[in-house]
Amino acid sequence: MRYEKKLIVLSSVLAALLLLWAAGMVFSPENVAARSESAHLLVGKAADVGSIVLKGSDGSAIELAKSGGAWFLVDGAAKLPVQTQRVTGFLDALGSVSRLTVVAKTKGSWAGFQLDDAQAKRASLKDSSGKVLADIYLGGYGPTGSEVYLRREGSELSYAADAAIASYVGYSRSTWLDLRILASVKEGDPQTLTFTSSIALDGKGKPPLKLDYSLTRDGKGWKAGAAQIDAEAVNALVRSIIALQGEDYVSSAPPQAFAKVDARIALDLGNGGSKALEVGDSAGQDRFYARVAGNSLVFTLSSYSLKSVLKSLADLAPKK
């Protein structure tokens, strides 16, 4: 055989061997499995999501909707503010899932993974046009606790995925709501605080807490007329007022909720603005209806929280 023919034959054999090797790599069980496990739960980008519906295994549902770039919890006709960072965290966790491990192929296995209708939690996400971007059911945790079982709507396959997404589904609405009452106020903003109160924090029939005084910022300290006060105690009180959170929003407060304002904390701010917390009637179980003056949102405050911010001048006096 001539040299040129031998070279052609050897080259052809080498090419064939390379093709076989490449095919072996592509179709090897390990690589096939790896490709079958590569998947995304969220279609498109997190920024495309316009609504989220979370359903618990008990049938309870939470609906979140985006409006004007901000997220709200939908409660009938009311739109309640939510913790934006929690929504962002959920979308990031969902979007970061890129690997799903098939653990079963038929619906007969769902109950064992807590993926049947009686046990599973569900998360449905759509864009602004109503297109479904994700619709998944979440069940129990895997043996290591770092994986959660899930399935997609319309499929019988059961998967295991990173458990981070499960921490956002199945909890009460209070974990989503932004219940900060004076979120926009900073510690250095208040220049004057005025307290008025005749509220019975310990229940009806008990002596009411009587307050009627003002605190005014004075350089680095505070003054209250002729009363002696501890500046650091006032600063701690200001921090408590700013950090105050409600327990929940009330979508429809009763007519008598603010027929009488039993306690009020007014803050005059350095920018010329003002804020005022108003506390009305009892909401039962050591709770009261409250609102920020001029704001339509009504929430409930516990008597414990109110006691932390309704302080008398005696509470603010210098310690001996």
N, C-alpha and C positions, 0 to 999 in steps of 0.2 A: 504494500500500500504506500502510495506516495505520501510524502511528508505533509503536503497541504491537506489531503483527505483525512490523515490521522488527526491533524489539528482541528479540523471541522468536527470530526466525531467526538473528540475529547471535549471540545467547547460545548457541543450539544448535550453531552452527558452531564457536564458541570451545571449547565443551565437548568436541566431537568431536576438535578439534585437540589439546586437552590430553590426551585419552585416547590418541591416536596417539603423542604425544610420550612419555607415560609408558610405553606399551608398547615404544616404541623403546629407551628407557633400560633397561627390565627385560630385554628380549630381545636387546640388542646383543651382538655376539660377545665384546666385552671383559668385560661383566658375566656373561654365561653362563659364560665361561672362569673368571672369578674365583670363581663359585659352585661350579663343578665341582671347583676346586682346594681349596676350603674343606672340611676334614675333620679328624676327631680319631682318633688311633690307639687311645687308651685309652677304653673305655666306662666311664662313672662317674668316681669320684674315686680319687686315688692311695691314700687311706686304705682303700678297699675291697679292695685287692689283698691276698690272703692267701698266694699262692704264685707263684713265678717259676721257670720252667725255661728254661735257656739251653743251646742245642746248637751246637757248633762244626761247621764244615764237615768236620772229621775224624771226626765221630760222637761226640766227647766231650760230656758233659752235666754241667751244674751245676744242682742243685736248691736253691732258697732257700725257706724257709717261715717264716711269722710265727706266733709263739706267745706269748700274753700281752703283745702289744705290741712284742716284741723279735724281731729277725730272726736266723735260724740257717741254716747250710749243712748240708743233710742228707747224711750219709755212712753209709749202712746204718742201723743203729739209733742211731748217734751224731748229736747236734745240736751243731755247732761254731759258736762265736761269729763273727759277721761284722762288717764295718765298716758301721755303721748309716748313716753319712753317704753311703756309696757307693750303698747301696740307695735312699736318699732321692733322691740325685742322678739315678739312672737313672729313677725314677718321675717326677720333676719334668721331666726332659728328654723323656720319652715323652708326658707329659700336656701339655707346652707345644707340641707339634706340632699346628698348626691349619691347615696348608696343604700339600697334596699336589699335585704337578704330574704329570699323566699323561704318560709317555714312550713307552708301547707298550700295545697292547690285546690281544695274543695271547701265549700261552706260548712261541711260536717265538722270541721275543726274549729270553727269560729268560737263556739262556747268555751272550749278549753283555753283559748287565748283572750277570753272576755271581749270578743269582737261581735257577738250576736247583738241583736237589737235591744235585748233586755239589759245588757251590761255596758255596751260601748258608748263612748262619748263621740260627738261629731263636730267637725269644723268645716264650714262651707264658706268659700271666699269667691267673690265675683268682682268684675271690674265695673266701671260706671255705666256701661251699657247692659249689664246683666249677664255677661259671658262668664261661665264658671272657670275659675283659675285653679281651684283646688277643692276637692270634696272627699274628705277622709274620715274614717272611723278609727278611734284610738281605744285600745284595750288595756290589758295588764302589762306588767313589766317582765322582761326576760330574767333569767336566773342570776345575772350579774347586777341587775338594777340599772345598768347603763343603756339598756335597749328597751324600747316599748313596741308592742305588737300593734300593727295597723293594717287596714285594708282600704282600698279605694271604692267609691261608689260605682256600682256596675260591674265589679270584678269579684270573683270568688277567691282570688289569691290572697294569702295572708303573708305579711312581711314583718321583719324586725328592723327597726331604725333607731337612730340616736334618740335617747329619751328626753333630750332638752325640750322638744316641742310639747311634751305631755304636761309640763309644769304650768302651761298657760291655759289649759282646757279643763273644764269641769269645776272651776272655782266660782264663788259667788260674785255678784256684780260689784260689791264693794272693793274687790281687789283690782278692778278696772277703773273705777271712778276716781277722779281727782277731787278730793273732799277738802282740800285746803281752802280756808275761808278768806284769808287775806293774802293770797299767793303773790300779789304784785307789790306788797309792801316790804321794804327792807328795814333792817334794825335801826338804821340812822335816819329814817324818814320821819317818824312821828316827832312833832315839836310840842304838842299838847295832847294829853289824854284826859277825858272827862268820863267819870263813872257815876251812873245813877242806878239804883236798884231798890226794889221792894219785893224781891223774889223769894219764895219759900223753897229753897233748894232741898230741904230735908222732908218735904211733903206738906200737903195741906194740913193746917192745924198747928204746924210748927212755926216758931218765930221767923219772920222773913229777914233776909239779909238787907239791911238798910245801908245804902251808900249814896253819897252826894258830894263829890269833891273833884278837883282837877290837879293834874301834874303838868308842870311846864319845864321844858328843857332849859337849863341855865349853864351855858358853857359846856363843860364836860359832865356836869351833874344835873340834878333836878330839884325843883322847889315845889312846895305845896302850901302856899301862904305862910303862916307862922309855924306850921307843923314841922317837926324834925323828921327827915326821912333819910334812908340809906340809899345812895345813888346806885349801888350795885344791885340792891334788891329791886329797884325800879327797872334797871336794865334787864334783869332776869325776867321781870314781869312782862316787859315789852317783847322779849323773845318768846315767851309763852303765848302771848296774844297773837303774834305773827304766825306761830307754828300751829295754832289751833285748827283742828280738823273736825268736821261733822262726822256722824256715824253713817248717814245715808241721806239722799235727797228724797223729798216728798213730792210726788207728781201732782197731787191734789190735796192741799192743806184745807182743813175745815174752816168755815167762815170765821169762827171765833178765835182762830190761832193767834191773830195779832189785834184783836179787839182792844187789848190792853198790853202795852209793852212793859214788862215787869223788870227788865234789866237792859241797860244800854252802855256800850263802850264806844265813845266817839274819839277818833284820831284826826287831829289836824296835822297835815303833812307839810314838809318843807317846800314842796313845789306849789303850794297854794291850794292843793286839793284836800279832800277829806274822805274818810271812811267811817262807817258806823255799824257795829254789830248790834242787832236788836233781838231780844229774846222775848218770846210771847208765852202762850199758854202751855200747860203740861201736855206732853205727848204720851204720857203713861210710862210706867216702868222706869222711873227716875230719868226721864228724858223730856226735853222741851223743844218746841218749835223755834227756829232761829232763821235769820236772814241778814243779808247786808242791805242796808237802806238803799232803795233805788234799784235793787236787783230783784227780779221775779222769782229766782230760785229759792226754794225753802228747803231747809235740811233739819235734821234732828241733832241735838247736842245732849250729851249725858250730863247729869248733875256733877259728876266727878270732874269732867272737863271744865265746867263753869266755875267750880270751886277753885280751879287752878288759875283763873284769870280775874275773878271778882274778889279782889283783895281790899281790905280796909286800910286806912292810914296806919292803924296799929300794927298791921302785918308788915308794913314798910318802914317802920321806925328802926333807928339804929339799935343793934343788939348791944346789950349791956354786959 
